[in-house]
Amino acid sequence: MHVGVRTGNPMIAFSGEIDMSVAVEVSFALQPLVEAGGPVTVDLSEVTFMDSTGIHAVLDAAEALGDRGCIIIHGAHDGIRKVFDLAMLDSVPNVHIIPCRVLVDAA
């Protein structure tokens, strides 16, 4: 797994597989952005697989943000989007899913 962080508007990008072997790392990577509050953009356009532990990391971040901000998921595509749909992640009030394929198609 590779993690990239950009300053300015909080954005974090993950790539590869997000499963139980890296879910704790995902949570730790999200923690400083969540602590700062505000919208946190999570780019998943280069994620090839995500299981329920990855979803829980996103849900935990959204819960920790509470009314101080939201999680904006960018690039949820194909199987990742299907997992989000099954988990009804878009029903969480401060989680917004943008199924953009711009970065996926450019790869």
MOPAC internal coordinates of N, CA, C and O (Angstrom, degrees):
PM7 1SCF
backbone

  N    0.0000 0     0.00 0     0.00 0    0    0    0
  C    1.4399 1     0.00 0     0.00 0    1    0    0
  C    1.5183 1   108.31 1     0.00 0    2    1    0
  O    1.2310 1   120.68 1   -38.69 1    3    2    1
  N    1.3229 1   116.31 1   141.31 1    3    2    1
  C    1.4660 1   122.80 1   175.15 1    5    3    2
  C    1.5224 1   107.84 1  -120.08 1    6    5    3
  O    1.2310 1   120.47 1   -41.10 1    7    6    5
  N    1.3221 1   116.70 1   138.90 1    7    6    5
  C    1.4558 1   122.04 1   178.93 1    9    7    6
  C    1.5167 1   108.22 1  -121.51 1   10    9    7
  O    1.2310 1   119.90 1   -49.55 1   11   10    9
  N    1.3354 1   117.79 1   130.45 1   11   10    9
  C    1.4544 1   122.03 1   175.89 1   13   11   10
  C    1.5191 1   110.00 1  -123.23 1   14   13   11
  O    1.2310 1   120.15 1   -45.62 1   15   14   13
  N    1.3241 1   117.32 1   134.38 1   15   14   13
  C    1.4549 1   122.18 1  -179.44 1   17   15   14
  C    1.5158 1   108.90 1  -122.49 1   18   17   15
  O    1.2310 1   120.44 1   -43.49 1   19   18   17
  N    1.3285 1   116.76 1   136.51 1   19   18   17
  C    1.4612 1   123.14 1   179.06 1   21   19   18
  C    1.5233 1   108.26 1  -116.88 1   22   21   19
  O    1.2310 1   120.17 1   -41.21 1   23   22   21
  N    1.3424 1   117.28 1   138.79 1   23   22   21
  C    1.4600 1   120.78 1   177.48 1   25   23   22
  C    1.5198 1   110.01 1   -83.16 1   26   25   23
  O    1.2310 1   120.23 1    -5.09 1   27   26   25
  N    1.3109 1   117.17 1   174.91 1   27   26   25
  C    1.4620 1   121.17 1  -174.95 1   29   27   26
  C    1.5088 1   107.89 1    93.58 1   30   29   27
  O    1.2310 1   120.24 1    53.96 1   31   30   29
  N    1.3195 1   117.15 1  -126.04 1   31   30   29
  C    1.4599 1   119.60 1   173.27 1   33   31   30
  C    1.5244 1   107.26 1   -67.31 1   34   33   31
  O    1.2310 1   120.14 1   -54.41 1   35   34   33
  N    1.3466 1   117.33 1   125.59 1   35   34   33
  C    1.4653 1   118.77 1  -175.82 1   37   35   34
  C    1.5232 1   112.12 1   -59.04 1   38   37   35
  O    1.2310 1   120.94 1   -59.00 1   39   38   37
  N    1.3167 1   115.82 1   121.00 1   39   38   37
  C    1.4604 1   122.32 1   177.91 1   41   39   38
  C    1.5161 1   108.03 1  -145.00 1   42   41   39
  O    1.2310 1   121.19 1   -42.94 1   43   42   41
  N    1.3153 1   115.33 1   137.06 1   43   42   41
  C    1.4515 1   120.89 1   176.67 1   45   43   42
  C    1.5229 1   107.33 1  -131.68 1   46   45   43
  O    1.2310 1   120.83 1   -41.91 1   47   46   45
  N    1.3255 1   116.01 1   138.09 1   47   46   45
  C    1.4657 1   121.08 1  -178.69 1   49   47   46
  C    1.5222 1   109.15 1  -120.14 1   50   49   47
  O    1.2310 1   121.23 1   -46.86 1   51   50   49
  N    1.3108 1   115.26 1   133.14 1   51   50   49
  C    1.4558 1   121.38 1   176.02 1   53   51   50
  C    1.5218 1   108.54 1  -114.01 1   54   53   51
  O    1.2310 1   120.93 1   -24.32 1   55   54   53
  N    1.3194 1   115.83 1   155.68 1   55   54   53
  C    1.4605 1   120.36 1   175.05 1   57   55   54
  C    1.5219 1   108.58 1  -142.57 1   58   57   55
  O    1.2310 1   121.45 1   -15.67 1   59   58   57
  N    1.3170 1   114.83 1   164.33 1   59   58   57
  C    1.4626 1   119.80 1   179.65 1   61   59   58
  C    1.5138 1   111.41 1    81.71 1   62   61   59
  O    1.2310 1   121.32 1    33.17 1   63   62   61
  N    1.3294 1   115.07 1  -146.83 1   63   62   61
  C    1.4601 1   121.11 1  -177.60 1   65   63   62
  C    1.5185 1   110.80 1  -101.73 1   66   65   63
  O    1.2310 1   121.21 1   -43.90 1   67   66   65
  N    1.3217 1   115.30 1   136.10 1   67   66   65
  C    1.4620 1   121.07 1   173.96 1   69   67   66
  C    1.5189 1   106.55 1  -113.56 1   70   69   67
  O    1.2310 1   121.58 1   -76.20 1   71   70   69
  N    1.3252 1   114.58 1   103.80 1   71   70   69
  C    1.4578 1   120.76 1  -179.51 1   73   71   70
  C    1.5183 1   108.60 1  -137.28 1   74   73   71
  O    1.2310 1   120.26 1    11.90 1   75   74   73
  N    1.3184 1   117.10 1  -168.10 1   75   74   73
  C    1.4546 1   120.51 1  -174.46 1   77   75   74
  C    1.5273 1   113.23 1   -62.20 1   78   77   75
  O    1.2310 1   119.85 1   158.29 1   79   78   77
  N    1.3214 1   117.89 1   -21.71 1   79   78   77
  C    1.4654 1   119.63 1  -179.69 1   81   79   78
  C    1.5227 1   112.95 1   -76.07 1   82   81   79
  O    1.2310 1   119.59 1   162.25 1   83   82   81
  N    1.3332 1   118.39 1   -17.75 1   83   82   81
  C    1.4741 1   121.22 1  -179.15 1   85   83   82
  C    1.5338 1   113.20 1  -127.62 1   86   85   83
  O    1.2310 1   119.59 1  -178.22 1   87   86   85
  N    1.3161 1   118.38 1     1.78 1   87   86   85
  C    1.4644 1   120.88 1  -176.47 1   89   87   86
  C    1.5269 1   111.92 1   -59.65 1   90   89   87
  O    1.2310 1   119.82 1   142.91 1   91   90   89
  N    1.3198 1   117.94 1   -37.09 1   91   90   89
  C    1.4641 1   120.38 1   178.70 1   93   91   90
  C    1.5249 1   109.98 1   -65.16 1   94   93   91
  O    1.2310 1   119.94 1   140.96 1   95   94   93
  N    1.3220 1   117.71 1   -39.04 1   95   94   93
  C    1.4639 1   121.61 1   176.96 1   97   95   94
  C    1.5283 1   111.14 1   -63.84 1   98   97   95
  O    1.2310 1   120.43 1   141.51 1   99   98   97
  N    1.3172 1   116.77 1   -38.49 1   99   98   97
  C    1.4647 1   120.96 1   177.00 1  101   99   98
  C    1.5280 1   109.31 1   -61.62 1  102  101   99
  O    1.2310 1   120.47 1   133.52 1  103  102  101
  N    1.3255 1   116.70 1   -46.48 1  103  102  101
  C    1.4596 1   120.60 1   179.13 1  105  103  102
  C    1.5208 1   111.79 1   -60.79 1  106  105  103
  O    1.2310 1   120.47 1   135.84 1  107  106  105
  N    1.3418 1   116.71 1   -44.16 1  107  106  105
  C    1.4689 1   120.32 1   178.76 1  109  107  106
  C    1.5274 1   111.39 1   -64.44 1  110  109  107
  O    1.2310 1   120.12 1   142.93 1  111  110  109
  N    1.3224 1   117.37 1   -37.07 1  111  110  109
  C    1.4585 1   120.66 1   179.13 1  113  111  110
  C    1.5290 1   111.31 1   -67.65 1  114  113  111
  O    1.2310 1   120.14 1   144.57 1  115  114  113
  N    1.3223 1   117.34 1   -35.43 1  115  114  113
  C    1.4649 1   121.85 1   179.71 1  117  115  114
  C    1.5324 1   112.66 1   -77.10 1  118  117  115
  O    1.2310 1   120.27 1   154.34 1  119  118  117
  N    1.3187 1   117.09 1   -25.66 1  119  118  117
  C    1.4632 1   121.64 1  -171.66 1  121  119  118
  C    1.5318 1   114.70 1   -53.82 1  122  121  119
  O    1.2310 1   118.27 1   129.98 1  123  122  121
  N    1.3496 1   120.89 1   -50.02 1  123  122  121
  C    1.4664 1   117.99 1  -178.69 1  125  123  122
  C    1.5273 1   113.46 1   -64.94 1  126  125  123
  O    1.2310 1   120.31 1   147.51 1  127  126  125
  N    1.3199 1   117.01 1   -32.49 1  127  126  125
  C    1.4630 1   120.06 1   178.09 1  129  127  126
  C    1.5210 1   110.73 1   -69.54 1  130  129  127
  O    1.2310 1   120.87 1   140.41 1  131  130  129
  N    1.3214 1   115.94 1   -39.59 1  131  130  129
  C    1.4604 1   120.97 1   178.58 1  133  131  130
  C    1.5229 1   109.78 1   -67.31 1  134  133  131
  O    1.2310 1   120.32 1   137.94 1  135  134  133
  N    1.3235 1   117.00 1   -42.06 1  135  134  133
  C    1.4665 1   120.18 1   179.63 1  137  135  134
  C    1.5253 1   111.38 1   -61.49 1  138  137  135
  O    1.2310 1   120.23 1   145.92 1  139  138  137
  N    1.3388 1   117.17 1   -34.08 1  139  138  137
  C    1.4645 1   121.35 1   179.35 1  141  139  138
  C    1.5251 1   111.39 1   -71.71 1  142  141  139
  O    1.2310 1   119.63 1   157.09 1  143  142  141
  N    1.3300 1   118.31 1   -22.91 1  143  142  141
  C    1.4571 1   122.55 1  -179.43 1  145  143  142
  C    1.5144 1   111.92 1    78.77 1  146  145  143
  O    1.2310 1   121.69 1     1.39 1  147  146  145
  N    1.3243 1   114.37 1  -178.61 1  147  146  145
  C    1.4576 1   119.58 1  -178.84 1  149  147  146
  C    1.5088 1   112.00 1    83.10 1  150  149  147
  O    1.2310 1   120.07 1    -0.31 1  151  150  149
  N    1.3112 1   117.46 1   179.69 1  151  150  149
  C    1.4632 1   118.92 1   178.03 1  153  151  150
  C    1.5245 1   110.83 1   -69.72 1  154  153  151
  O    1.2310 1   121.00 1   -41.77 1  155  154  153
  N    1.3085 1   115.69 1   138.23 1  155  154  153
  C    1.4649 1   122.58 1   177.32 1  157  155  154
  C    1.5256 1   106.88 1  -120.11 1  158  157  155
  O    1.2310 1   120.49 1   -63.24 1  159  158  157
  N    1.3194 1   116.67 1   116.76 1  159  158  157
  C    1.4615 1   120.92 1   178.09 1  161  159  158
  C    1.5214 1   109.34 1   -90.22 1  162  161  159
  O    1.2310 1   121.09 1   -51.52 1  163  162  161
  N    1.3337 1   115.52 1   128.48 1  163  162  161
  C    1.4581 1   122.68 1   179.55 1  165  163  162
  C    1.5214 1   106.86 1  -116.44 1  166  165  163
  O    1.2310 1   120.58 1   -67.82 1  167  166  165
  N    1.3387 1   116.49 1   112.18 1  167  166  165
  C    1.4569 1   121.37 1  -178.91 1  169  167  166
  C    1.5275 1   108.86 1   -91.47 1  170  169  167
  O    1.2310 1   121.10 1   -64.10 1  171  170  169
  N    1.3242 1   115.50 1   115.90 1  171  170  169
  C    1.4671 1   121.70 1   179.99 1  173  171  170
  C    1.5219 1   111.58 1  -110.65 1  174  173  171
  O    1.2310 1   120.05 1  -164.21 1  175  174  173
  N    1.3177 1   117.51 1    15.79 1  175  174  173
  C    1.4665 1   120.41 1  -173.88 1  177  175  174
  C    1.5289 1   112.86 1   -63.32 1  178  177  175
  O    1.2310 1   119.90 1   158.19 1  179  178  177
  N    1.3341 1   117.80 1   -21.81 1  179  178  177
  C    1.4635 1   119.90 1   178.87 1  181  179  178
  C    1.5220 1   112.75 1  -107.90 1  182  181  179
  O    1.2310 1   120.42 1  -166.70 1  183  182  181
  N    1.3343 1   116.81 1    13.30 1  183  182  181
  C    1.4613 1   121.07 1   176.35 1  185  183  182
  C    1.5170 1   108.25 1   -84.93 1  186  185  183
  O    1.2310 1   120.83 1   -51.58 1  187  186  185
  N    1.3202 1   116.01 1   128.42 1  187  186  185
  C    1.4655 1   120.92 1  -177.14 1  189  187  186
  C    1.5199 1   113.40 1   -96.70 1  190  189  187
  O    1.2310 1   120.58 1   162.00 1  191  190  189
  N    1.3376 1   116.49 1   -18.00 1  191  190  189
  C    1.4695 1   120.83 1  -178.61 1  193  191  190
  C    1.5179 1   108.09 1  -158.43 1  194  193  191
  O    1.2310 1   120.68 1   -39.24 1  195  194  193
  N    1.3314 1   116.30 1   140.76 1  195  194  193
  C    1.4635 1   121.09 1   173.71 1  197  195  194
  C    1.5191 1   108.00 1  -144.47 1  198  197  195
  O    1.2310 1   120.99 1   -50.03 1  199  198  197
  N    1.3354 1   115.72 1   129.97 1  199  198  197
  C    1.4580 1   119.06 1   177.52 1  201  199  198
  C    1.5314 1   110.04 1  -105.65 1  202  201  199
  O    1.2310 1   120.63 1     9.22 1  203  202  201
  N    1.3130 1   116.39 1  -170.78 1  203  202  201
  C    1.4622 1   120.77 1  -174.96 1  205  203  202
  C    1.5201 1   112.86 1   -63.53 1  206  205  203
  O    1.2310 1   119.56 1   152.78 1  207  206  205
  N    1.3307 1   118.45 1   -27.22 1  207  206  205
  C    1.4646 1   118.97 1   178.69 1  209  207  206
  C    1.5257 1   110.94 1   -68.98 1  210  209  207
  O    1.2310 1   119.99 1   147.24 1  211  210  209
  N    1.3105 1   117.62 1   -32.76 1  211  210  209
  C    1.4582 1   121.26 1   174.29 1  213  211  210
  C    1.5148 1   111.35 1   -67.72 1  214  213  211
  O    1.2310 1   120.82 1   139.64 1  215  214  213
  N    1.3267 1   116.03 1   -40.36 1  215  214  213
  C    1.4634 1   120.54 1   177.06 1  217  215  214
  C    1.5288 1   110.00 1   -62.69 1  218  217  215
  O    1.2310 1   120.63 1   138.55 1  219  218  217
  N    1.3215 1   116.41 1   -41.45 1  219  218  217
  C    1.4666 1   119.41 1   178.82 1  221  219  218
  C    1.5241 1   111.58 1   -63.67 1  222  221  219
  O    1.2310 1   120.06 1   144.85 1  223  222  221
  N    1.3245 1   117.49 1   -35.15 1  223  222  221
  C    1.4673 1   120.00 1   177.05 1  225  223  222
  C    1.5312 1   110.46 1   -62.59 1  226  225  223
  O    1.2310 1   120.43 1   138.74 1  227  226  225
  N    1.3270 1   116.78 1   -41.26 1  227  226  225
  C    1.4716 1   121.07 1   177.63 1  229  227  226
  C    1.5264 1   110.13 1   -67.28 1  230  229  227
  O    1.2310 1   120.06 1   135.66 1  231  230  229
  N    1.3211 1   117.48 1   -44.34 1  231  230  229
  C    1.4601 1   121.26 1   179.23 1  233  231  230
  C    1.5322 1   111.60 1   -62.83 1  234  233  231
  O    1.2310 1   120.58 1   138.81 1  235  234  233
  N    1.3175 1   116.50 1   -41.19 1  235  234  233
  C    1.4631 1   120.09 1   178.21 1  237  235  234
  C    1.5258 1   110.96 1   -62.39 1  238  237  235
  O    1.2310 1   120.87 1   139.51 1  239  238  237
  N    1.3380 1   115.94 1   -40.49 1  239  238  237
  C    1.4688 1   120.20 1   178.34 1  241  239  238
  C    1.5283 1   110.15 1   -64.38 1  242  241  239
  O    1.2310 1   120.26 1   136.47 1  243  242  241
  N    1.3221 1   117.10 1   -43.53 1  243  242  241
  C    1.4724 1   120.74 1   178.96 1  245  243  242
  C    1.5220 1   110.75 1   -63.31 1  246  245  243
  O    1.2310 1   120.35 1   138.79 1  247  246  245
  N    1.3099 1   116.94 1   -41.21 1  247  246  245
  C    1.4684 1   120.53 1   178.83 1  249  247  246
  C    1.5296 1   110.57 1   -65.11 1  250  249  247
  O    1.2310 1   120.41 1   138.65 1  251  250  249
  N    1.3285 1   116.82 1   -41.35 1  251  250  249
  C    1.4638 1   120.66 1   179.37 1  253  251  250
  C    1.5329 1   111.18 1   -64.95 1  254  253  251
  O    1.2310 1   120.29 1   145.63 1  255  254  253
  N    1.3294 1   117.05 1   -34.37 1  255  254  253
  C    1.4619 1   120.47 1   176.91 1  257  255  254
  C    1.5252 1   111.48 1   -67.89 1  258  257  255
  O    1.2310 1   121.09 1   141.05 1  259  258  257
  N    1.3100 1   115.53 1   -38.95 1  259  258  257
  C    1.4574 1   119.86 1  -178.87 1  261  259  258
  C    1.5144 1   111.03 1    55.40 1  262  261  259
  O    1.2310 1   120.67 1    51.83 1  263  262  261
  N    1.3301 1   116.32 1  -128.17 1  263  262  261
  C    1.4624 1   119.86 1  -178.94 1  265  263  262
  C    1.5330 1   112.15 1   -91.67 1  266  265  263
  O    1.2310 1   120.22 1  -167.87 1  267  266  265
  N    1.3376 1   117.19 1    12.13 1  267  266  265
  C    1.4750 1   121.19 1   178.78 1  269  267  266
  C    1.5259 1   112.58 1   -91.30 1  270  269  267
  O    1.2310 1   119.78 1  -179.94 1  271  270  269
  N    1.3139 1   118.03 1     0.06 1  271  270  269
  C    1.4616 1   119.98 1   179.85 1  273  271  270
  C    1.5085 1   112.12 1   164.77 1  274  273  271
  O    1.2310 1   121.44 1    11.43 1  275  274  273
  N    1.3223 1   114.85 1  -168.57 1  275  274  273
  C    1.4592 1   120.36 1  -178.05 1  277  275  274
  C    1.5202 1   110.21 1  -142.48 1  278  277  275
  O    1.2310 1   121.52 1   -15.31 1  279  278  277
  N    1.3143 1   114.69 1   164.69 1  279  278  277
  C    1.4583 1   122.61 1   173.45 1  281  279  278
  C    1.5246 1   106.47 1  -103.37 1  282  281  279
  O    1.2310 1   120.67 1   -55.26 1  283  282  281
  N    1.3244 1   116.32 1   124.74 1  283  282  281
  C    1.4585 1   122.01 1   175.46 1  285  283  282
  C    1.5229 1   106.82 1  -108.69 1  286  285  283
  O    1.2310 1   120.83 1   -67.33 1  287  286  285
  N    1.3090 1   116.01 1   112.67 1  287  286  285
  C    1.4614 1   120.71 1  -179.37 1  289  287  286
  C    1.5207 1   108.29 1   -94.98 1  290  289  287
  O    1.2310 1   121.20 1   -61.52 1  291  290  289
  N    1.3080 1   115.32 1   118.48 1  291  290  289
  C    1.4639 1   121.89 1  -179.01 1  293  291  290
  C    1.5244 1   108.97 1  -108.20 1  294  293  291
  O    1.2310 1   120.80 1   -41.00 1  295  294  293
  N    1.3071 1   116.07 1   139.00 1  295  294  293
  C    1.4636 1   120.91 1   173.04 1  297  295  294
  C    1.5078 1   115.09 1    80.31 1  298  297  295
  O    1.2310 1   119.71 1  -157.33 1  299  298  297
  N    1.3282 1   118.17 1    22.67 1  299  298  297
  C    1.4643 1   120.26 1   175.45 1  301  299  298
  C    1.5252 1   107.38 1   -71.11 1  302  301  299
  O    1.2310 1   120.12 1   -68.01 1  303  302  301
  N    1.3038 1   117.38 1   111.99 1  303  302  301
  C    1.4584 1   121.60 1  -172.36 1  305  303  302
  C    1.5212 1   111.10 1  -129.93 1  306  305  303
  O    1.2310 1   121.09 1   -19.97 1  307  306  305
  N    1.2893 1   115.52 1   160.03 1  307  306  305
  C    1.4591 1   125.13 1   172.66 1  309  307  306
  C    1.5323 1   112.78 1    43.40 1  310  309  307
  O    1.2310 1   120.56 1    60.50 1  311  310  309
  N    1.3253 1   116.53 1  -119.50 1  311  310  309
  C    1.4559 1   121.42 1  -177.07 1  313  311  310
  C    1.5127 1   113.58 1   -63.55 1  314  313  311
  O    1.2310 1   120.23 1   147.38 1  315  314  313
  N    1.3293 1   117.16 1   -32.62 1  315  314  313
  C    1.4623 1   120.83 1   178.74 1  317  315  314
  C    1.5318 1   109.19 1   -62.85 1  318  317  315
  O    1.2310 1   120.90 1   133.80 1  319  318  317
  N    1.3065 1   115.88 1   -46.20 1  319  318  317
  C    1.4730 1   120.44 1   179.30 1  321  319  318
  C    1.5275 1   110.91 1   -63.07 1  322  321  319
  O    1.2310 1   120.14 1   141.50 1  323  322  321
  N    1.3261 1   117.34 1   -38.50 1  323  322  321
  C    1.4664 1   120.57 1   179.48 1  325  323  322
  C    1.5251 1   110.86 1   -63.08 1  326  325  323
  O    1.2310 1   120.56 1   138.49 1  327  326  325
  N    1.3325 1   116.53 1   -41.51 1  327  326  325
  C    1.4661 1   120.83 1   178.30 1  329  327  326
  C    1.5275 1   109.80 1   -63.66 1  330  329  327
  O    1.2310 1   120.32 1   137.23 1  331  330  329
  N    1.3388 1   116.99 1   -42.77 1  331  330  329
  C    1.4655 1   120.75 1   177.50 1  333  331  330
  C    1.5232 1   111.00 1   -61.46 1  334  333  331
  O    1.2310 1   120.56 1   138.34 1  335  334  333
  N    1.3380 1   116.53 1   -41.66 1  335  334  333
  C    1.4668 1   120.73 1   179.14 1  337  335  334
  C    1.5289 1   110.61 1   -62.74 1  338  337  335
  O    1.2310 1   120.43 1   135.29 1  339  338  337
  N    1.3410 1   116.79 1   -44.71 1  339  338  337
  C    1.4656 1   120.58 1   179.45 1  341  339  338
  C    1.5237 1   111.74 1   -63.18 1  342  341  339
  O    1.2310 1   120.68 1   142.74 1  343  342  341
  N    1.3185 1   116.30 1   -37.26 1  343  342  341
  C    1.4659 1   121.20 1  -179.72 1  345  343  342
  C    1.5317 1   111.66 1   -82.32 1  346  345  343
  O    1.2310 1   120.35 1   175.54 1  347  346  345
  N    1.3301 1   116.95 1    -4.46 1  347  346  345
  C    1.4668 1   123.55 1  -178.75 1  349  347  346
  C    1.5334 1   111.21 1    54.99 1  350  349  347
  O    1.2310 1   121.28 1  -138.97 1  351  350  349
  N    1.3295 1   115.16 1    41.03 1  351  350  349
  C    1.4603 1   120.87 1  -179.04 1  353  351  350
  C    1.5212 1   112.17 1   -62.59 1  354  353  351
  O    1.2310 1   120.80 1   149.71 1  355  354  353
  N    1.3320 1   116.07 1   -30.29 1  355  354  353
  C    1.4659 1   118.73 1  -179.98 1  357  355  354
  C    1.5304 1   112.87 1   -72.27 1  358  357  355
  O    1.2310 1   119.85 1   175.46 1  359  358  357
  N    1.3251 1   117.89 1    -4.54 1  359  358  357
  C    1.4647 1   120.45 1   176.07 1  361  359  358
  C    1.5266 1   111.99 1   -88.60 1  362  361  359
  O    1.2310 1   120.16 1   173.29 1  363  362  361
  N    1.3255 1   117.30 1    -6.71 1  363  362  361
  C    1.4623 1   121.06 1   176.26 1  365  363  362
  C    1.5305 1   107.23 1   -76.90 1  366  365  363
  O    1.2310 1   120.11 1   -55.31 1  367  366  365
  N    1.3391 1   117.40 1   124.69 1  367  366  365
  C    1.4697 1   120.16 1  -171.36 1  369  367  366
  C    1.5232 1   115.89 1   -56.28 1  370  369  367
  O    1.2310 1   119.45 1   144.63 1  371  370  369
  N    1.3178 1   118.66 1   -35.37 1  371  370  369
  C    1.4611 1   119.13 1  -177.23 1  373  371  370
  C    1.5356 1   113.03 1  -107.48 1  374  373  371
  O    1.2310 1   120.60 1  -151.88 1  375  374  373
  N    1.3345 1   116.45 1    28.12 1  375  374  373
  C    1.4643 1   122.15 1   172.91 1  377  375  374
  C    1.5238 1   107.47 1  -119.71 1  378  377  375
  O    1.2310 1   120.61 1   -54.77 1  379  378  377
  N    1.3149 1   116.43 1   125.23 1  379  378  377
  C    1.4599 1   122.35 1  -179.30 1  381  379  378
  C    1.5193 1   108.09 1  -123.34 1  382  381  379
  O    1.2310 1   120.53 1   -53.60 1  383  382  381
  N    1.3190 1   116.60 1   126.40 1  383  382  381
  C    1.4661 1   121.95 1  -175.86 1  385  383  382
  C    1.5190 1   109.32 1  -108.67 1  386  385  383
  O    1.2310 1   121.26 1   -55.01 1  387  386  385
  N    1.3265 1   115.20 1   124.99 1  387  386  385
  C    1.4595 1   122.16 1   178.30 1  389  387  386
  C    1.5292 1   107.29 1  -115.22 1  390  389  387
  O    1.2310 1   119.71 1   -73.47 1  391  390  389
  N    1.3231 1   118.16 1   106.53 1  391  390  389
  C    1.4652 1   120.94 1  -174.20 1  393  391  390
  C    1.5250 1   113.25 1   -82.69 1  394  393  391
  O    1.2310 1   120.48 1  -133.74 1  395  394  393
  N    1.3196 1   116.69 1    46.26 1  395  394  393
  C    1.4715 1   121.44 1  -178.32 1  397  395  394
  C    1.5392 1   110.46 1   -69.95 1  398  397  395
  O    1.2310 1   120.78 1   -41.36 1  399  398  397
  N    1.3323 1   116.11 1   138.64 1  399  398  397
  C    1.4612 1   121.23 1   179.88 1  401  399  398
  C    1.5250 1   111.67 1  -110.93 1  402  401  399
  O    1.2310 1   119.41 1  -170.74 1  403  402  401
  N    1.3025 1   118.72 1     9.26 1  403  402  401
  C    1.4725 1   121.42 1  -175.15 1  405  403  402
  C    1.5217 1   111.00 1   -56.13 1  406  405  403
  O    1.2310 1   120.09 1   127.59 1  407  406  405
  N    1.3326 1   117.43 1   -52.41 1  407  406  405
  C    1.4577 1   120.53 1  -179.43 1  409  407  406
  C    1.5203 1   112.27 1   -70.90 1  410  409  407
  O    1.2310 1   120.12 1   146.34 1  411  410  409
  N    1.3164 1   117.37 1   -33.66 1  411  410  409
  C    1.4718 1   121.17 1   178.71 1  413  411  410
  C    1.5268 1   109.69 1   -63.63 1  414  413  411
  O    1.2310 1   120.62 1   132.42 1  415  414  413
  N    1.3283 1   116.42 1   -47.58 1  415  414  413
  C    1.4691 1   120.38 1  -177.59 1  417  415  414
  C    1.5250 1   111.89 1   -69.32 1  418  417  415
  O    1.2310 1   119.97 1   154.59 1  419  418  417
  N    1.3217 1   117.66 1   -25.41 1  419  418  417
  C    1.4694 1   120.48 1  -179.46 1  421  419  418
  C    1.5265 1   111.59 1   -77.97 1  422  421  419
  O    1.2310 1   120.14 1   161.23 1  423  422  421
  N    1.3207 1   117.34 1   -18.77 1  423  422  421
  C    1.4775 1   120.70 1  -177.35 1  425  423  422
  C    1.5134 1   111.98 1   -72.18 1  426  425  423
  O    1.2310 1   120.10 1   180.00 1  427  426  425

